[in-house]
C-alpha cells in the first residue's frame, strides 16, 4: 500500500468553500455598521442562497439603528482560530460586505432581531495572501463536512491521544522533522489532517492526505485508521 501524500499546503478547498467552512465553525465574528459594532459568533447561519442571517441582541444600538433605518451598509469579519494550543493560532481571516436589513416578517422581541446580509463582496486571507470570493461562488459552495465538529475532534486528539499523533509523525519525511520540538494537530478537514511542527524559531504545517475527500463525518474513523495502518510500516520519527 502506498504512503499518503504529504504537503505543506494549508487547504485544497477553493476560497469560497473555505470561507463557508470558517463561518460554520466561527467563534470570532464581528458585525460592523457605521459607528457601531457587535460580536455575533454563535448567533449566525448561512442560508442555502448564500445570505448571512444573524440574531442581533435586543435593545442594542444596532437593533435600534436597523429598526429605524431598515437597511444599512455592513461588514462582517470572521477569524479562523486553531482550537489547539499552538503558536500563531490565526489560520485565516474573512471579510464580507453588503447590505444589512431586517428579515421580512420579523420584528424585535426580547430575544433580539433577525437581520440578513445580502453579500456584495467577500475576501479570504490565508498566509498573507488575499483572494476575492465571488458572491455567486460563495452561495454555491458547500462547507467542509467536518467544520462543525473540527474543534472538538482536534482537541480530543491533542489531549487524549498523543500516541496517535506520534504514530502519524512516522508519515512525515524525516528531513522535515529535523529541529522540531513539538508536534500538534492543527487542522482537520475533508482532505486530511494537518500537523503543526513547532521549531525553536517558526513553525511548519504538514498535511497528511486521506485516500479520498470525505463526503460525511462518519467516514473519518476509517480514514484515520488507514493513515495509522500505513504509519505502522514506517520507522519511528523522533521529535526532540
C-alpha positions in Angstrom: 0.0 0.0 0.0 1.4 3.4 -0.9 2.0 6.1 1.6 -0.5 9.0 1.8 0.7 12.2 0.2 2.2 14.9 2.4 2.1 18.6 1.6 2.8 21.9 3.2 -0.4 23.3 1.6 -2.9 24.6 4.1 -6.0 23.5 2.3 -7.1 22.2 -1.1 -10.5 23.8 -0.9 -11.2 26.9 -3.0 -11.7 30.2 -1.3 -15.5 30.1 -1.3 -15.7 26.7 0.3 -13.0 27.7 2.9 -14.9 30.9 3.8 -18.2 28.9 4.2 -16.4 26.4 6.4 -15.0 29.3 8.5 -18.4 30.7 9.1 -19.8 27.3 10.2 -17.2 27.0 13.0 -16.6 30.7 13.8 -16.1 31.6 17.4 -14.8 35.1 16.4 -17.3 37.0 14.3 -17.8 40.8 14.3 -20.5 42.8 12.6 -19.8 46.4 11.8 -22.0 49.2 10.5 -21.0 52.9 10.5 -20.3 53.8 14.1 -21.5 50.5 15.7 -20.1 47.0 16.1 -21.4 43.8 17.6 -20.0 40.4 18.3 -22.4 37.8 16.8 -20.5 34.5 16.9 -22.9 31.7 17.6 -25.8 33.8 16.6 -25.3 33.4 12.8 -26.0 31.0 10.0 -25.6 31.0 6.2 -28.8 30.2 4.3 -28.9 28.0 1.2 -28.9 31.1 -1.1 -25.7 32.4 0.5 -27.2 35.1 2.7 -25.8 35.5 6.2 -28.5 35.6 8.9 -27.7 37.0 12.3 -29.7 37.2 15.5 -28.9 40.7 16.9 -29.0 41.5 20.6 -32.2 43.0 21.9 -32.3 46.6 23.0 -28.9 47.4 21.5 -27.7 50.4 19.4 -27.5 48.0 16.4 -31.1 46.9 16.6 -32.3 50.4 17.3 -30.4 51.6 14.2 -31.9 48.9 12.0 -35.4 49.3 13.4 -35.2 53.0 12.5 -33.5 52.7 9.1 -34.5 49.2 8.0 -31.3 48.8 5.9 -27.6 49.8 6.2 -24.2 49.0 4.6 -22.4 46.5 6.8 -19.2 44.5 7.1 -18.7 41.1 8.8 -15.2 40.0 9.8 -14.6 36.3 10.7 -11.3 34.9 12.2 -10.4 31.2 11.9 -8.5 30.2 15.0 -6.8 26.9 15.6 -8.6 25.1 18.5 -5.4 23.5 19.8 -2.8 25.4 21.9 -0.3 26.3 19.2 1.7 29.4 18.4 0.2 31.6 15.7 -3.4 30.4 16.1 -4.8 32.5 13.3 -5.4 30.2 10.3 -7.3 32.7 8.2 -9.5 35.8 8.1 -12.5 36.5 6.1 -14.4 39.8 5.3 -17.9 40.0 3.9 -19.6 43.3 2.9 -23.1 44.1 1.7 -26.4 45.4 2.7 -27.9 44.5 6.1 -31.6 44.6 6.5 -34.3 43.2 8.9 -35.5 39.9 7.8 -39.0 40.2 6.3 -41.9 39.3 8.5 -39.8 39.6 11.7 -40.0 42.1 14.5 -37.9 42.9 17.5 -38.5 40.7 20.6 -36.9 40.1 23.9 -34.6 37.6 22.2 -33.5 40.2 19.6 -33.9 40.9 15.9 -33.0 38.8 12.9 -31.1 40.6 10.2 -29.8 39.4 6.8 -26.7 40.4 5.0 -27.0 40.4 1.2 -23.5 39.8 0.1 -21.8 42.3 -2.3 -18.1 41.4 -1.9 -16.0 38.9 0.1 -12.4 38.2 0.7 -10.3 35.4 2.3 -6.8 36.0 3.7 -4.6 33.0 4.4 -0.9 33.1 5.0 -0.8 36.7 4.0 -2.5 36.1 0.6 -5.9 37.7 0.0 -8.3 36.1 -2.5 -11.6 37.7 -3.7 -14.7 35.5 -3.4 -17.5 35.9 -5.9 -20.9 36.1 -4.2 -22.4 33.5 -6.5 -19.5 31.1 -5.8 -20.0 31.7 -2.1 -23.7 30.9 -2.4 -23.0 27.7 -4.4 -20.1 26.5 -2.2 -20.7 23.8 0.5 -18.8 23.9 3.8 -16.5 21.1 4.9 -18.4 18.2 6.4 -16.1 18.3 9.4 -16.3 22.0 10.0 -18.8 22.0 12.8 -17.0 19.2 14.7 -13.4 20.0 13.9 -12.6 21.9 17.1 -13.9 19.1 19.4 -12.2 16.4 17.3 -8.8 18.1 17.2 -8.8 18.9 20.9 -9.8 15.3 21.7 -6.9 14.0 19.5 -4.5 16.5 21.1 -5.4 16.0 24.7 -6.3 12.3 24.9 -4.4 10.6 22.0 -0.8 11.9 21.9 0.3 8.4 20.9 -1.8 8.7 17.8 -0.2 12.0 16.8 3.2 10.3 17.5 2.3 7.5 15.1 1.1 9.9 12.5 4.5 11.6 12.6 6.0 8.5 11.0 4.4 9.6 7.8 6.3 12.9 7.8 9.6 12.8 5.9 12.5 12.7 8.4 14.1 15.8 6.9 11.0 17.8 7.8 11.2 16.7 11.4 14.8 18.0 11.9 14.8 20.6 14.7 11.2 20.0 15.6 10.5 20.3 19.3 6.7 19.6 19.4 4.0 18.3 17.0 0.3 19.1 17.4 -2.7 18.6 15.2 -3.8 22.0 13.9 -6.4 21.3 11.2 -8.8 18.5 10.2 -10.9 18.7 7.1 -12.3 16.6 4.3 -8.9 16.3 2.7 -6.8 15.1 5.7 -5.2 16.1 8.9 -2.6 18.9 9.3 0.2 18.6 11.8 1.9 21.7 13.2 5.7 21.1 13.5 7.0 23.6 16.1 10.7 24.6 15.8 12.7 26.9 18.1 12.0 29.6 15.5 9.0 29.4 13.4 6.5 26.6 12.5 5.8 24.3 9.6 2.5 22.7 8.8 2.4 19.3 7.0 -0.8 17.8 5.6 -1.4 14.0 5.7 -4.0 13.5 2.9 -6.8 11.0 3.1 -7.2 8.4 0.3 -10.2 10.4 -0.9 -12.1 13.5 0.3 -14.7 12.8 2.9 -18.3 13.2 2.0 -19.7 12.6 5.5 -18.2 12.8 9.1 -18.9 9.1 9.5 -16.1 8.4 7.1 -13.4 10.0 9.3 -12.7 7.0 11.5 -11.9 4.7 8.6 -9.6 7.3 7.0 -7.7 7.9 10.3 -7.3 4.1 10.7 -6.0 3.9 7.2 -3.3 6.5 8.0 -2.3 4.7 11.1 -2.1 1.4 9.3 0.2 3.0 6.7 2.2 4.6 9.5 2.7 1.2 11.1 5.1 0.1 8.5 7.2 3.3 8.8 10.2 3.8 11.0 9.6 5.8 14.2 10.4 9.5 13.8 11.8 11.1 17.0 10.8 14.6 17.8 13.4 16.4 20.0 
